[in-house]
Amino acid sequence: MNLKSIIKRIFLLDAYYPRTIIASIIFLTILFMWKIPELKIDPGLRSLVPPNHKIVKNMELAEDLFSSNEIVIIAVESENLLSSTSLVKFSSMHDSLANIPSVSRVGSIYNQKYIVPDDGGFEIQKILQKIPEDSIETSNFIETIQASEIIGSLISSDLNIMCFVAQISAPTDFDEIAFRKNIFRIVNRFEDPENIYIASSIISAAESIDSVKRDMRTFTPIALGLMIVLLILSFRSWTGTFLPLFVVGFSILWTFGLMAWLDISVPIIGGLIPIMLIAIANNYGIHIISHYYEYTKLDQNLDRVEILKRTMKRLGMPIFLAGFTTVISFLSLLTHELTKVREIGALVSFGIAVSFFLSLLFIPAILILVPRPTYLGKEKSLEAVNNFLVNWGKFFVKNNSTFLIFLFSGMFLFSFGIRDITIDTVPDNYFPKDSKIRRASAVINEVFGGSTQLNILIEGDIYDPNSLNHIDKLMNHIKEKNDVVSSTYSIADVIKKMHFSFNNGNVDSLKIPLSRELIEQYMFLYSIAGEDNDFDLILNDTDDPNYSQGFVRIKKVSTADLMALVDDTEDYIHSNYYDGNPINPMLSGPAALLGAVSHSVIRGQIISLAMASLILFIIMAIVFRSFVGGVLASLPMMLAVILIFSLLGNFGIPLNMTTSLLTCILVGVGIDYSVHFLWHLREYLR
């Protein structure tokens, strides 16, 4: 059975059972819609990356050993920050934050300790032992702050801003919306008259969920509204307007319904799914209705069944090719490295396939039942549009050489902007610059060195002096070689501080001691005065640890800087730590994940686009039995892709997961129009 006979059978179904087809499609739509309310939105970056990616594996191991990779920073700004009134007030906020179920620990001036030299050893003291009650106690407290080296990490240099660093115990297991609600419920109780700023990838994720919902509620109706206006202007018929609209609506509902039935969450870029379907899924129905109206105008005496038969006979093959090639272009995303991008490619392909079959079944079934627009019987109907298109074609045929020279010269010059494309996968940058979340991040980045951190998971005999020296060397390299790093912290810093204090602050002793026994003695002395959970974030066991965790705070969160930091650190690790070395460092944490996503966006874009272009060229060359035909069918698509990348570079628009998917729309739409034009041109030439 060939394609023509299949299309003929579909037409016979439309002709003899239109009401059954319509009822069946409506029933299936209701079935798909049934579970859509259960759809969940997943804004996390981790869900984008394959679960077997080394960074994801490292993060899972770090969470098993040390709880979480994530932090939330809450900064409080006040001119009277160290007054007894303010300190009492925000002591309550510290306790409230610590009582949030998902928070394992809160670090602030209220519980931070520091090591001070003591006779024959060192002493562990709290920075804030009691709330100051007079100016003398306040002055002593300020001296303690300055001696404890927390300026820039927990309190600003002008002593007007302090922060609370909340460690999250299980970021993959809780509801970001509920967590944000808990945070803001507490913050709102303490915010007036002080200013409070909150920064965290978790808070950004919660905001992203709201943004995805808001964008889908806003832009989907706008896109549909524009589609309705254009269809009304084109067809001047309610039938011609709403039939493509119904097909698009059904394809969107079926796609999201499939996601719900398969328990697939909507990613942060999922809001593009309806936009892509609106841009592409209406094409097949529009072609059918347009030719149906054209045949009606040519012969008013033919009945609706005969006109549809001619329409389907002429359009069956080009519509199939257009739908098939568009599906292939989106299926090329299955070669992408990011899991959620692959899912979107498959889901949009499903939606396009649905729109193709609905255009062949639903639209003809309706057209058979409803009367044709009366204006088609008028002699001059559509004359203005036809004259415009004819004159348009004549102009470009007459001036083809001039136009092609102008086109390719302009494209060549404009394409130099591709060199200036920047990559941006930072979640905060999806929000406007004047948004509350961006302003809070800017303050925290400037005062406290940022809310994004790179975690270094370290395996080895941690208390071995050689291991500690390697840890110290690694952290020093990261800080010295990367300007975006504001601070680093590891068990090596703690041991050096203990050794320094034990030797009465002798500068020469600010180093790792040579004796393992001495290191273990320091840890034992600390355990006497300290608390059991003081090292929970950096040691998996205080007695004999075999894993440690270092932290790298990043003050400037840009994708280029993060990629450079991650690449430099990985290169240093691969060059210096391999089999037989005392430690095995591994990258983990949000910054490492952002770096992995950024590299995947670039590689995935190149691979999927190259794959789509190659496959579509081969298909077109086979269909038209001509190498030139394959080139002509692919050329408009490739020029459009070059144009969009040139626009990104020339206008400073970053390439992210959203803009990278625009190329799929261009490929899908471009190949669709090329197929129809070349197919009908070949028919006329024959």
C-alpha positions in Angstrom: 0.0 0.0 0.0 1.6 3.3 -1.1 1.1 6.8 0.3 -1.5 7.8 -2.3 -3.8 4.9 -1.5 -3.4 5.7 2.3 -4.5 9.3 1.7 -7.4 8.0 -0.5 -8.6 5.8 2.3 -8.3 8.7 4.8 -10.4 10.8 2.4 -13.1 8.0 2.1 -13.3 7.9 5.9 -13.8 11.7 5.9 -16.5 11.4 3.2 -18.5 8.6 4.7 -18.0 8.9 8.4 -17.4 12.6 9.2 -19.5 12.7 12.4 -17.8 9.6 13.7 -14.4 11.1 13.1 -15.3 14.3 14.8 -16.8 12.6 17.8 -13.8 10.2 18.1 -11.3 13.1 18.0 -13.3 15.1 20.7 -13.4 11.9 22.9 -9.7 11.4 22.6 -9.1 15.1 23.3 -11.1 14.8 26.5 -9.1 11.7 27.4 -5.8 13.5 27.0 -7.1 16.5 28.9 -8.1 14.4 31.8 -4.7 14.3 33.5 -3.4 17.7 32.4 -4.3 19.3 35.9 -1.8 16.8 37.4 1.1 18.1 35.4 4.1 19.2 37.4 6.7 21.9 36.6 10.3 21.1 37.2 12.5 24.2 37.0 15.6 22.6 38.2 18.8 22.5 36.1 19.6 19.0 37.3 16.6 17.5 35.5 18.0 18.9 32.2 21.2 16.8 32.6 21.3 13.0 32.0 21.2 11.2 35.4 24.5 9.4 34.6 26.4 12.6 34.0 29.5 12.7 36.2 28.5 16.0 37.8 25.1 14.7 38.7 26.7 11.5 40.2 29.1 13.6 42.2 26.2 15.8 43.5 24.3 12.7 44.6 27.3 11.3 46.4 27.9 14.7 48.1 24.2 14.8 49.2 24.5 11.3 50.7 27.7 12.3 52.6 27.0 15.9 53.5 23.3 16.5 53.1 23.0 19.2 50.4 24.8 21.1 47.7 22.5 24.1 47.9 22.4 27.2 50.1 20.0 30.1 50.5 21.5 33.5 51.6 19.2 36.0 53.4 20.9 39.4 53.8 19.6 42.1 56.2 20.5 45.7 55.7 20.2 48.3 58.5 22.0 51.4 59.6 21.6 50.2 63.2 22.4 46.6 62.6 24.5 46.0 65.7 22.1 47.7 68.1 20.7 45.5 70.8 17.2 46.0 69.4 18.2 44.8 65.9 20.3 41.9 67.3 17.5 40.6 69.4 15.0 41.0 66.6 17.1 39.1 64.0 18.1 36.4 66.6 14.5 35.4 66.4 14.7 35.3 62.6 17.8 33.0 62.8 15.9 30.6 65.0 12.8 30.7 62.7 15.0 29.9 59.7 16.6 27.0 61.5 13.2 25.5 62.2 12.2 25.2 58.6 12.1 21.4 58.0 14.2 21.5 54.8 17.0 23.6 56.4 19.7 21.5 58.1 21.8 24.4 59.4 21.9 28.2 59.4 25.2 30.0 59.7 25.2 33.6 61.0 26.9 35.8 63.5 24.6 34.3 66.1 26.2 30.8 66.0 29.5 31.3 64.2 32.6 30.3 66.1 36.3 31.2 65.7 39.5 29.9 67.0 41.7 32.0 69.2 45.1 31.3 70.8 45.2 30.2 74.4 47.9 29.2 76.8 49.3 25.9 75.6 46.6 25.5 72.9 43.6 27.2 71.4 40.1 28.1 72.4 36.8 27.9 70.5 34.7 31.0 71.1 31.3 32.2 69.8 31.5 35.5 68.0 28.3 36.7 69.7 28.3 35.4 73.2 25.6 37.8 74.4 23.7 40.7 73.1 25.6 44.0 73.7 23.8 46.2 76.2 25.9 49.4 76.0 28.5 51.1 73.8 31.5 49.4 75.4 30.0 45.9 74.8 29.2 46.9 71.3 32.7 48.1 70.7 34.1 44.8 72.0 31.7 42.9 69.8 32.9 44.9 66.7 36.5 44.1 67.7 35.6 40.4 67.9 34.0 40.6 64.4 37.1 42.1 63.0 39.3 39.5 64.6 37.2 36.6 63.5 37.6 37.1 59.8 33.9 36.9 59.0 33.8 40.3 57.3 32.8 39.7 53.7 31.3 36.3 54.5 28.7 37.0 57.2 28.8 40.7 57.7 29.7 43.7 55.4 32.8 45.8 55.9 30.7 48.8 56.9 28.8 46.6 59.4 25.4 47.6 57.9 24.6 44.3 56.2 24.7 40.8 57.7 23.6 37.5 56.2 22.2 34.1 57.2 23.4 31.2 55.2 20.9 28.4 55.2 22.1 24.9 54.2 19.3 22.9 52.5 19.0 19.3 53.6 17.3 17.7 50.6 16.8 20.0 47.6 15.6 17.3 45.3 12.8 16.1 47.6 10.8 19.1 48.5 8.4 21.5 46.9 10.3 24.7 45.9 7.1 26.7 46.0 6.3 25.6 49.6 9.9 26.2 50.6 9.9 29.8 49.2 6.6 30.4 50.9 8.1 29.4 54.3 11.2 31.6 53.7 9.1 34.7 52.7 6.6 34.1 55.5 9.5 34.4 58.0 11.2 37.3 56.1 8.0 39.3 55.9 7.7 39.2 59.7 11.1 40.9 60.1 11.5 43.1 57.0 10.2 46.4 58.2 12.0 48.9 58.4 15.1 46.9 57.4 15.8 45.8 53.9 16.0 42.0 53.4 17.5 40.3 50.3 17.2 36.7 49.4 19.3 34.8 46.8 19.5 31.1 45.9 19.0 28.8 43.0 16.1 27.2 44.8 14.3 30.6 45.1 15.1 31.2 41.5 13.6 27.8 40.6 10.4 28.6 42.6 10.2 32.0 40.7 10.7 30.1 37.5 7.7 27.9 38.2 5.5 31.0 38.5 7.1 32.5 35.4 6.4 29.4 33.3 2.8 29.3 34.4 2.4 33.1 33.8 4.1 32.9 30.4 1.9 30.1 29.3 -1.2 31.9 30.5 0.0 35.1 28.8 1.7 34.2 25.5 -0.3 31.3 24.4 -3.5 33.4 24.2 -1.6 36.2 22.5 -0.2 33.8 19.9 -3.6 32.3 19.3 -5.1 35.7 19.1 -2.6 36.8 16.4 -3.2 33.5 14.6 -7.0 34.2 14.6 -6.5 37.8 13.3 -4.3 36.6 10.4 -6.6 33.7 9.5 -9.7 36.1 9.5 -7.8 38.5 7.2 -6.7 35.6 5.0 -9.9 33.5 4.7 -12.6 35.9 5.7 -14.5 32.9 7.0 -15.1 31.6 10.5 -14.7 28.1 9.2 -11.3 28.9 7.7 -10.3 30.7 10.9 -11.3 28.2 13.6 -10.5 24.9 11.9 -6.7 25.5 12.0 -7.2 26.9 15.5 -9.0 23.7 16.7 -6.2 21.6 15.2 -3.5 23.6 17.0 -5.5 23.6 20.2 -6.1 19.8 20.0 -2.4 19.1 19.3 -1.3 21.3 22.3 -3.8 19.5 24.6 -2.8 16.0 23.3 0.9 16.9 23.8 0.5 18.1 27.4 -2.0 15.3 28.0 0.7 12.8 26.9 3.1 14.4 29.3 0.7 14.0 32.1 -0.2 10.4 31.3 3.6 9.5 31.0 4.3 11.5 34.2 6.8 13.8 32.4 7.3 17.1 34.2 7.3 20.5 32.4 10.8 22.0 32.4 11.6 25.7 32.6 11.7 25.8 28.8 8.4 23.9 28.5 6.5 27.1 27.9 7.9 27.0 24.3 6.0 23.9 23.5 2.6 25.6 22.7 4.4 28.5 21.0 6.3 26.0 18.7 3.1 24.1 17.9 1.2 27.3 17.2 3.9 28.4 14.8 4.0 25.0 13.0 1.0 22.9 13.6 -1.5 25.2 11.8 0.3 24.9 8.4 -1.2 21.7 7.2 -4.8 22.8 7.9 -4.2 26.1 6.3 -2.9 24.5 3.1 -5.9 22.2 2.9 -8.4 25.0 3.5 -6.6 27.4 1.1 -6.7 24.8 -1.8 -10.3 23.8 -0.9 -11.3 27.5 -1.3 -9.3 27.8 -4.5 -11.0 24.8 -6.1 -14.4 26.1 -4.9 -13.8 29.4 -6.6 -12.7 27.7 -9.8 -15.8 25.6 -10.1 -18.9 26.5 -8.0 -20.9 23.6 -9.4 -18.8 20.9 -7.8 -20.1 19.5 -4.5 -18.0 19.6 -1.3 -17.0 16.0 -1.5 -15.6 16.3 -5.0 -13.7 19.5 -4.1 -12.2 17.8 -1.1 -11.2 14.8 -3.2 -9.3 17.1 -5.6 -7.7 19.0 -2.7 -6.5 15.8 -1.0 -5.3 14.3 -4.2 -3.1 17.4 -5.0 -2.0 18.1 -1.4 -1.6 14.6 0.0 2.1 14.1 -0.9 3.4 17.6 -0.2 1.6 17.8 3.2 3.0 14.4 4.1 6.5 15.5 3.2 6.2 18.8 5.0 4.9 17.0 8.1 7.5 14.2 7.9 10.4 16.6 7.5 9.2 18.8 10.3 8.9 15.9 12.6 12.4 14.8 11.6 13.8 18.2 12.4 12.5 18.1 15.9 13.5 14.4 16.4 17.0 15.6 15.7 16.9 17.0 19.2 17.1 13.4 20.4 20.8 13.7 19.8 21.0 16.6 22.2 23.0 16.1 25.5 20.3 17.7 27.7 17.6 15.3 28.8 14.7 17.8 28.9 15.6 19.1 25.4 15.4 15.6 24.1 12.0 15.2 25.7 10.8 18.5 24.2 12.0 17.3 20.8 10.0 14.1 21.1 6.9 15.8 22.5 6.8 18.6 19.8 7.3 15.9 17.2 4.3 14.1 18.6 2.3 17.3 18.6 3.2 18.0 15.0 2.3 14.4 14.0 -1.0 14.9 15.7 -1.7 18.1 13.9 -0.8 16.4 10.6 -3.3 13.6 11.1 -6.0 15.9 12.5 -5.6 18.1 9.4 -6.2 15.1 7.2 -9.1 13.8 9.3 -10.8 16.5 11.4 -10.7 19.4 8.9 -12.1 17.5 5.9 -14.8 16.0 8.1 -15.9 19.5 9.1 -15.6 20.9 5.6 -17.9 18.2 4.3 -20.6 19.1 6.8 -20.5 22.9 6.7 -21.4 25.2 3.8 -18.7 27.0 1.9 -18.2 30.8 2.3 -20.5 32.8 0.0 -17.9 35.3 -0.9 -16.0 32.6 -2.9 -18.8 32.9 -5.5 -18.0 36.5 -6.2 -16.0 37.2 -9.3 -13.3 39.4 -7.7 -12.9 37.6 -4.4 -9.3 37.2 -3.4 -8.3 39.2 -6.5 -6.3 41.8 -4.5 -4.2 39.1 -2.7 -3.6 37.1 -5.9 -2.5 40.2 -7.8 -0.1 41.2 -5.0 1.4 37.7 -5.0 1.7 37.6 -8.7 3.4 41.0 -8.9 5.7 39.9 -5.9 6.8 36.9 -7.9 7.3 38.9 -11.1 9.5 41.4 -9.3 11.9 38.8 -7.9 12.1 36.9 -11.1 12.9 40.1 -13.0 15.5 41.2 -10.5 16.7 37.8 -9.4 20.4 38.5 -9.9 20.3 41.8 -8.0 18.3 40.3 -5.2 20.6 37.3 -4.8 23.7 39.4 -4.7 22.1 41.7 -2.2 20.9 38.8 -0.1 24.1 36.8 0.1 26.3 39.9 0.5 24.1 41.1 3.4 24.0 37.6 5.0 27.8 37.4 4.7 28.4 40.7 6.4 25.7 40.1 9.0 27.0 36.6 9.8 30.1 38.1 11.4 28.0 38.7 14.4 27.9 34.9 15.0 31.4 35.3 16.5 30.0 37.5 19.3 27.4 35.1 20.5 27.5 34.6 24.3 26.2 31.6 26.2 23.9 32.2 29.2 22.3 29.4 31.2 22.2 31.2 34.6 18.6 30.9 35.9 18.6 34.4 37.5 19.2 36.0 34.0 15.8 34.7 32.8 14.3 37.5 35.0 14.4 41.3 34.2 17.3 43.3 35.5 14.9 45.3 37.7 13.2 42.3 39.2 13.5 41.7 42.9 15.4 38.5 42.5 18.1 40.1 40.3 18.4 43.1 42.6 18.8 40.8 45.6 21.5 38.8 43.8 23.4 41.9 42.9 23.5 43.1 46.5 24.6 39.7 47.8 27.2 39.3 45.1 28.7 42.6 45.8 28.7 42.4 49.6 29.2 38.7 50.4 30.8 37.3 47.3 27.8 35.7 45.7 25.2 33.0 46.5 26.5 30.5 43.9 29.1 28.1 44.9 31.3 25.4 43.4 31.7 22.4 45.6 34.8 20.2 45.6 34.2 16.7 46.8 37.5 15.1 47.9 38.1 11.5 48.5 41.2 10.3 50.4 42.8 9.9 53.8 41.8 13.4 54.9 43.8 13.7 58.1 47.0 12.7 56.3 49.2 15.9 56.1 50.0 15.2 52.5 46.3 15.0 51.6 45.6 18.3 53.5 48.5 20.0 51.7 47.1 18.9 48.3 43.6 20.2 49.4 45.1 23.5 50.4 47.1 23.7 47.1 44.0 23.0 45.1 41.9 25.6 46.8 44.6 28.2 46.5 44.9 27.5 42.8 41.2 28.0 42.3 41.2 31.3 44.1 44.3 32.7 42.5 43.6 31.7 38.9 39.9 32.8 38.8 38.9 36.4 39.4 35.3 35.5 39.9 36.1 33.5 43.0 35.5 35.6 46.2 36.5 33.0 48.8 37.3 29.4 49.4 36.8 27.2 52.4 38.0 23.7 53.3 39.2 21.5 56.1 42.7 22.6 55.3 41.8 26.2 56.4 40.5 24.9 59.7 43.6 22.8 60.4 45.9 25.7 59.5 44.0 28.0 61.8 44.2 25.5 64.6 47.9 25.1 64.1 48.4 28.9 64.0 46.4 29.4 67.2 48.1 26.5 69.0 51.5 28.2 68.3 50.3 31.6 69.8 49.7 33.2 66.4 53.1 32.7 65.0 52.9 33.6 61.3 55.3 30.8 60.3 52.9 28.3 61.8 50.0 29.2 59.5 50.4 25.9 57.6 49.5 22.2 57.7 51.4 20.5 60.5 53.7 17.6 59.5 52.3 15.2 62.0 49.1 13.2 61.6 48.9 12.7 65.3 49.0 16.4 65.9 46.2 17.0 63.4 44.1 14.3 65.2 44.9 16.0 68.5 43.7 19.4 67.2 40.4 17.8 66.1 40.1 16.1 69.5 40.7 19.4 71.3 38.1 21.2 69.1 35.5 18.5 69.8 35.8 19.2 73.5 34.9 22.9 73.2 32.9 22.7 69.9 29.6 21.1 68.9 29.1 17.7 67.2 27.8 19.2 63.9 30.4 21.9 63.4 32.1 19.9 60.7 29.1 18.2 59.1 29.5 20.1 55.9 33.2 19.4 55.3 33.8 16.0 56.9 31.8 12.8 56.6 33.3 11.6 59.9 35.3 13.6 62.4 37.2 10.6 63.8 38.5 9.1 60.6 37.1 10.9 57.5 37.6 9.5 54.0 35.6 12.3 52.3 35.8 16.0 52.6 34.1 18.9 50.9 35.5 22.3 49.9 33.5 25.3 49.0 34.2 28.0 46.3 32.1 31.1 46.5 31.5 32.9 43.2 30.9 36.6 43.2 30.1 37.1 39.5 27.7 34.6 38.0 28.0 34.6 34.3 28.0 31.6 32.1 31.3 32.4 30.5 33.0 32.9 33.9 31.5 29.7 35.3 32.6 27.7 32.3 36.1 29.1 32.6 36.2 28.3 36.3 34.9 24.8 35.9 37.2 24.1 32.9 40.3 25.4 34.7 39.5 23.4 37.8 38.9 20.2 35.9 42.1 20.7 33.9 44.1 21.2 37.1 42.5 18.1 38.7 43.2 16.0 35.7 46.8 17.2 35.4 47.7 16.8 39.1 45.5 14.1 40.6 45.3 10.6 39.1 45.9 7.1 40.2 48.2 6.9 43.2 47.7 10.4 44.4 46.6 10.9 48.0 43.3 12.7 47.1 40.7 12.3 44.4 38.9 15.7 43.9 35.5 15.8 42.1 33.4 18.8 41.0 30.0 19.2 42.5 27.4 21.8 43.4 25.3 24.4 41.4 28.3 26.1 39.6 29.6 22.7 38.3 26.1 21.9 37.1 25.7 25.2 35.3 29.0 24.7 33.6 27.9 21.2 32.5 24.6 22.6 31.2 26.4 25.4 29.3 28.7 23.0 27.5 25.8 20.7 26.7 23.8 23.7 25.2 26.7 24.4 22.8 27.5 20.9 21.8 23.8 19.9 21.6 23.0 22.9 19.4 25.8 22.1 16.9 25.1 18.3 16.8 21.3 18.5 16.6 21.4 21.2 14.0 23.9 19.5 11.8 22.0 16.2 12.1 18.7 17.9 11.1 20.3 19.7 8.2 22.0 16.5 6.9 18.9 14.3 7.2 16.6 16.9 5.7 19.0 17.5 2.8 19.2 13.7 2.0 15.4 13.4 2.2 14.8 16.3 -0.1 17.4 15.1 -2.6 15.7 11.7 -2.7 12.2 13.1 -3.0 13.1 15.5 -5.8 15.6 13.0 -7.3 18.1 15.8 -7.5 21.0 17.1 -5.6 20.0 20.7 -6.6 16.5 20.0 -5.3 17.9 19.0 -2.0 20.0 22.2 -1.9 17.1 24.4 -2.9 14.8 22.9 -0.3 17.4 23.2 2.5 18.8 26.6 1.6 16.0 28.8 3.0 16.1 26.9 6.2 19.9 27.3 6.5 19.8 31.0 5.7 17.1 31.5 8.3 19.3 29.7 10.9 22.3 31.8 10.0 20.2 34.9 10.3 18.9 34.1 13.8 22.4 33.3 15.1 23.6 36.6 13.5 20.9 38.5 15.2 21.8 36.9 18.6 25.4 38.0 18.1 24.8 41.4 16.7 22.2 42.5 19.2 23.8 40.9 22.3 21.1 38.4 22.8 22.5 35.4 24.7 22.2 31.8 23.5 20.4 29.8 26.1 18.1 26.8 26.1 15.2 29.0 25.0 16.8 30.8 22.1 18.5 27.6 21.0 15.1 26.0 20.4 14.2 28.8 18.1 16.3 27.2 15.4 14.0 24.2 15.5 11.0 26.4 14.8 13.0 27.9 11.8 14.0 24.5 10.5 10.4 23.2 10.9 8.7 26.2 9.3 11.4 26.7 6.6 11.4 23.2 5.3 7.6 23.2 5.3 7.3 26.2 3.0 10.2 25.0 0.8 8.6 21.6 0.2 5.3 23.1 -0.8 6.8 25.7 -3.1 9.2 23.3 -4.9 6.6 20.5 -5.1 4.0 22.8 -6.8 6.6 24.4 -8.9 7.6 21.0 -10.2 4.0 20.2 -11.0 3.5 23.4 -13.0 6.8 22.8 -14.9 5.6 19.4 -15.8 
